[in-house]
Amino acid sequence: MLHRLIVALVLLVAVALVTGCAPQITRTADPSGGDFYTEEEYQKLKKDQREAYCGDLLVAYGEAQDCVDDAKADLARESEALGDLGDALAGLTPQLMSLRSEVAALKGQIAYFEGLPRMYMVEKGDFLYKISGMEEVYADPLKWKRIWRANKDVLETFSDPNLIYPDWELIIPRDWPHSYTVKEGESLWMIAKRWEIYGDGRMWTDIQEANTDILSDPNMIRPGQTLTIPR
């Protein structure tokens, strides 16, 4: 009888140790925040704790799957947008090549004009009309007056502007002037008509509007006035 009582007590102690005295988990993992139980912790959970934890895991998995689906949708949209940009770029490529060709041509022209002489040494038999018509000067004999105006300090002493002598060094203007000094007998129309100004007398109003501070009357310009030439 005593033996049976001892065995019963031993069994009760064992059950108590397993169910009541075994170490318990005191913290609660939150899978939605990236906090999970370790394998050892999970083994110590009670049945209801495990069920709750598994439910939390399913919810966290669903949320993660939603994020993955959203990311895939965003990626698909970005891929589509990238494809559209690629198509647009492919369409612009011919225009880009054309612009590059134009830029290269313009650079060539700029280099050519920058290399043109700014001074000319008169040779025997030269005259302004002839010099202006030379390819390396203006390639247009009718533009000889600009050479004359640029060298009036020398040429004005002669009644004939074409009376020039060998070894004279003449200035060949190359710039598009941003200012102009009025000469005797000139009008805004005449100034605007000069090819190096606008080549069109009707643009005299542009000069007038740029010089209202000194031109109270556009018909009353005076020799020696320096006018701004808007560009």
ZITA-V169600 format. One line per field, one symbol per residue. ss: DSSP state (H for helix, E for strand, C for the rest). phi: phi as a letter, one per 40 degrees, with the letter a starting at -180 (. if undefined). psi: psi as a letter, one per 20 degrees, with the letter a starting at -180 (. if undefined). A space follows every 50 residues. Layout:
ss->???
phi->???
psi->???
This chain:
ss->CHHHHHHHHHHHHHHHHHHCCCCCCCCCCCHHHCCCCCHHHHHCCCHHHH HHHHHHHHHHHHHHHHHHHHHHHHHHHHHHHHHHHHHHHHHHHHHHHHHH HHHHHHHHHHHHHHCCCCEEECCCCCCHHHHHHCCCCCCCHHHHHHHHHH CHHHHCCCCCCCCCCCCCEEECCCCCCCEEECCCCCCHHHHHHCCCCCCC HHHHHHHHHHCCCCCCCCCCCCCCCEEECCC
phi->.ccccccccccccccccccbbcdbccbbcbdcbgbbccccccccccdccc ccccccccccccccccccccccccccccccccccccccccccddcccccc cccccccccccccccccbbbccbcgcaddcccccdcbbfacccccccccc bccccccbcbcccbbdgcbbcbcbcbcbaaccbdgcbccccccdcccbga cccccccdccbccbbcbccbcbdgcbbcbcb
psi->ghghgggggggggggghghhiqpqpiqoqnhhjjpqqrhgghhiqrghgg ggghghggghggghhggggggggghgghhghhhghgggghhighgghghh gggggghggghghhiqqiqpoprpiqrgggghiqgieikohijhhhgghi khhghiiqhoijnrqqjpoqpnpiroqirppprpjqrhggghhphieijo hijhhhgghikhhinhoiilqqpipoqpoq.
